[in-house]
Amino acid sequence: MSTKIVRVAQGKESTLSHLYIDGIFQCFLLEDKIRQVKIKSKTAIPEGKFQLRLNTWGGMNKTYSQKLPSIHQGMIEIDDLPTFDSVYLHIGNTINETAGCPLVGLSYIKKDGDYQVLQSRDAYTQVYPRLLSKAKGKDNQIEIQNNFQF
């Protein structure tokens, strides 16, 4: 089966999604706003089918090796995105921390018209081994779809 990001709601500048692996809900995701014209570091990644891969050379690897030494083997990257580079699923709570990357969380709130994810580190440690397995395996495709009108 596959990995899927399903976008479910949009705030003023944020997008809330669900992450599914093999049809099972894993966690919430936070991204920037969906825009028809990309604004660097302020736009959600596009809909479509892409590949997950393990990135062991990017700059975030050192930080995560220190932050989570018992599990970190590399950043989980969404690869082959048009006009986007180095898009990782990672820890963070607000759109100020995304720069175009999906942030993971176990819960969410809406504050001042925008979404935030909470318990991000806990969500990451839970979902990372599953994403790692997908990124290293043959079934490494991820599908991103909008499930609302914007």
C-alpha positions in Angstrom: 0.0 0.0 0.0 1.0 3.6 0.0 1.8 6.8 1.9 -0.7 9.6 1.5 -1.1 13.2 2.6 -4.7 14.3 2.6 -5.3 18.0 3.1 -8.4 18.7 5.1 -8.5 22.4 6.1 -6.9 25.7 5.3 -6.3 28.7 7.6 -5.3 32.2 6.6 -1.7 31.2 5.8 -1.7 27.5 6.8 -2.9 24.1 5.6 -3.8 21.2 7.9 -3.4 17.6 6.6 -3.6 14.0 7.7 -0.8 11.5 7.1 -1.7 7.9 6.2 0.6 5.0 5.8 -1.0 1.8 4.4 -4.4 3.3 4.9 -3.9 4.0 8.6 -4.0 7.5 10.1 -0.5 8.4 11.5 -0.6 12.0 12.5 -1.5 15.6 11.6 0.6 17.7 9.3 1.0 21.4 9.0 2.1 23.2 5.8 2.0 26.6 4.4 -1.0 27.9 2.5 -1.9 26.4 -0.9 -1.2 28.9 -3.5 -1.6 28.9 -7.3 1.6 30.8 -7.7 4.5 29.7 -5.5 6.0 32.2 -3.0 9.3 30.8 -1.7 9.1 29.3 1.8 5.4 30.3 2.1 3.7 27.8 -0.2 2.4 24.2 0.3 3.9 21.5 -1.9 1.7 20.6 -4.9 -0.7 17.8 -5.3 0.5 14.7 -7.1 2.5 11.5 -6.7 6.1 11.7 -5.7 8.8 9.6 -4.1 10.0 9.4 -0.5 13.7 9.0 -0.1 16.3 9.0 2.7 18.4 12.1 2.6 21.7 11.7 4.5 23.6 14.7 3.2 21.3 17.7 3.8 21.9 20.3 6.5 19.2 19.1 8.9 20.9 15.7 9.4 23.4 16.9 11.9 20.7 18.6 14.0 18.5 15.5 14.0 21.5 13.2 14.7 22.1 15.1 17.9 18.4 15.6 18.7 17.3 12.0 18.1 20.5 9.8 18.0 18.7 6.5 18.7 16.5 6.7 15.7 17.9 9.1 13.1 19.3 7.6 9.9 18.6 10.5 7.6 15.8 13.0 6.8 12.7 11.7 5.1 12.5 13.7 1.9 9.7 14.1 -0.6 11.6 14.0 -3.9 11.0 15.1 -7.5 8.7 18.0 -6.5 8.5 20.6 -9.2 10.1 24.0 -8.1 10.7 22.6 -4.6 14.0 21.3 -3.1 14.9 19.7 0.2 11.3 19.1 1.4 11.5 17.0 4.6 8.8 15.8 7.0 10.1 17.2 10.3 9.5 18.6 13.8 7.9 22.0 14.2 4.6 23.6 15.4 3.8 26.7 13.3 4.0 27.9 9.7 7.1 29.9 10.8 9.0 26.6 11.0 7.8 25.0 7.7 9.6 26.8 4.8 7.5 24.6 2.5 8.0 21.4 4.5 5.2 19.4 6.2 5.5 19.4 10.1 4.2 16.5 12.1 2.0 16.6 15.2 -0.2 14.4 17.3 -2.9 17.1 17.7 -3.7 20.6 16.4 -5.2 23.9 17.3 -6.4 26.9 15.3 -5.2 30.2 16.7 -5.7 33.7 15.1 -7.0 32.0 11.9 -4.1 29.6 11.4 -3.5 26.0 12.3 -0.6 24.8 14.5 0.4 21.2 15.3 1.2 20.1 18.8 3.3 17.3 20.3 5.5 17.4 17.2 8.5 15.6 18.6 6.4 12.8 19.9 4.6 12.5 16.5 8.0 12.4 14.8 9.5 9.7 16.9 6.3 7.6 16.4 6.0 8.1 12.6 9.7 8.2 11.6 10.4 4.4 11.7 7.4 3.8 9.4 8.4 6.6 7.0 12.0 5.3 7.1 10.8 1.9 6.1 8.8 3.4 3.2 11.7 5.6 2.1 14.1 2.6 2.0 11.6 0.2 0.4 10.2 -0.4 -3.1 6.8 1.1 -2.1 8.2 4.6 -1.6 5.6 6.6 -3.4 3.7 9.3 -1.6 0.5 10.9 -2.9 -0.6 14.4 -1.9 -4.2 15.4 -2.4 -6.5 18.3 -1.5 -9.7 17.1 0.1 -11.5 20.5 0.4 -12.3 23.5 -1.7 -10.0 26.5 -1.3 
